[in-house]
């Protein structure tokens, strides 16, 4: 999904309510544009006819991006905002290469700004198909629209964004910001300084080419770094009185999302929490130098975010699923293809089992993808994964078997026998379709 507008969430600010274990690194790096290595992908070649990657390329349609309106003319920067900019430069160890337009707006104006690019960022046709696949897998309830839930989430939880195309920073507040607004500014200004020095539009390119796993990892780095720095800002640059006022503000905010499917809200929050832990690990490894290197060469999987020692050497194993549509019969066509990483699987398992058990079962991931087909109202999905060891594969298979059995309804799904380090799981809209899919996949 497109991340042209990089967000700061109200929920993320709650991370600052407790003491934060910050890394000890103090390395600094000089500013300036950087030449960046491309990110890797964990799928089979899109040039291979009938491959899952080829189907993904055909199904992934974000269309032509809308033009980005130029930001309003830069006027005198209010003193309070200028002070936050200076603090961000000091904490980040980088310099802004050009002025940043920081636009203080109302909640309604912010939501209107988000809506201007919503159709491109969240294509309705693509997400309608993905919603059918996710419903069949069982990670969202029947009838759930991913797009509608994302829109609901954004309208209630987003308190600012940075536009990577225009360079405009928008936040709910005033030119005389409160402590919470200063912390929000610190988060968004971190996006701006990272963008000016490293080029964050690369994340949008990952998202709009449906490289979901690599995009999720890159977003976690970007949001984690901004959350890490705004935490430092709150602890080091707010006065004791401002810290008290900030704590009072965040404790009165409603961060619940009852109208959003838990799996979707969990995915939106994950980059902030897991990403911050990843950046803390980089900071402890070699300070700002290690963080800057991650921006030059993005992490390529959520496994690397969850297990920082895996970055940068442990890259995903490519996984393919052949086209079973012709085997299923006339009328069956590709519906959706998506890379599936450790974080996605952990959050899915967490819906029906203990969080620690879910995380343990997803650890050891080495690659994954699902491919879905449809024929009218019938949907068939194969999830194919590979694991570091046969023991990891067996652990995931056991967890998926338990997960399927815990379905609130009689879910049509089955775990196929392990093949070495590979585990395949089948999901279907009904029992007859599952039987046909099982026969086709054998």
C-alpha positions, 0 to 999 in steps of 0.5 A: 500500500502506498505510503506517500504520506507518512503518518504519525498516529495518536496511538504511537504517542502513548509509547512515551507515557512510560520510560524508554530504554534508549540505546547507548550509541552516540555516533554521528553522520554528516548530512547530504544526499546519499546514493542508495542500494535497491531493496530485494524482493522475496518472490519468484521472478515476474518474468516467469510465466504462471508464477505468483510474481507474474500474477502479482505484477498483473494484479498490482495496479495503483494507476498514475499517481496524482500530482502533488500540490506545491506546499504553501509559500514558505514564510517566517518560521515561528520561533517555537517550530524553529526550536523543534527543528533545531532540536531534531537536527541535534538529536538526529545528527543531520542537517535539513538541506532545505526549508520545511513547510510546517502547516498547522491545521485542524483535524478536519483539514488534516483528514481532507488532506489525507483524502486527497490521495486516498484513492491512489494510496488505497486502490478500491479495486485492489483492496476489494480483492484483497479483502476477499482473500483475507476474509477467506484466510480468516484474519478479518471478519466476513464482510470487512472492507480493508479500505473502509477500515483503513479510512476509519483508522486514519480519520481517527488516529492520524494527527500529522503527516509528511508528504514525500512528494511535496515535502510538506509537513502537516500537523494538528496544532497551531504556530504556538504548539503545545507539548504534544504538538511539539512531540508530533512536530519532532516526529514529522520533522524526523521524516522530513530530515530523513527524506531530505538526506536519504530519499523516502520516496523509495518506500512509495515505489516498494508499496505501489509495486506490491512488494509488501514485505519489503515495504513493511520493513522500510516503513517500520524503519522510518516510523521507528526512527521517528518514534525513537527520536520523538521519545528522545525529544520528549525526554531531553527537550521538553521542560519538566512542566511541559512533560507533565502537560504532555503526560496529561494530554495523552492520558485524556486522548481516546486511542481505541479503534472499535470499528476497525478489525483488530488485524488491520489496526495491529498492522497500522500500529506495528511499524511504530512499536517494532520499528522503534525497538529495531532502531534502538538495537541499531543505535546500541550497535553503532549509534547514528552511523548504523541507523543511517546505513539502514536508511541507505540500504533498507531492511527487506523483511519484517523478520529483520525488524523483529530480529535486528541481528538478522539485518542485513545478512538474512534475506528471505528465500524466494517462494512461488505458487504455481497457477492452480486456476486452470486445475480448479476448473473453468472460471477460476482466475487469480484474485490476489497475491501477497508476500507474507512475512513473519510479522503478518503471520505473527499478527494473524496467529495472535488473533486466536492464540496467546501472543507469545505463542504466536510470536514463537510459531512465526519465528524461524520464518524464511519466506512466504507468499499467498496466492488466491483465486476466485470463481464468482463467490468461491475463493481458494487460497494457498499460503506457502512458507519456508522455514529455517529448520524442519523444527521451525516448520513443524512448529508453524504447522502445529500452530496453524492447525490449532489456529484453524481449529479455534476458528469461531465458525467451521473454517474450510482450511487445512495444513498440508503435510510438511515437505522438509522446511516448507509448509503449505496451508489451504483456505477456501470459502466452503468445504467443496472448494477446499476439496477441489483446492486440495486435489489441485495442490496435490 
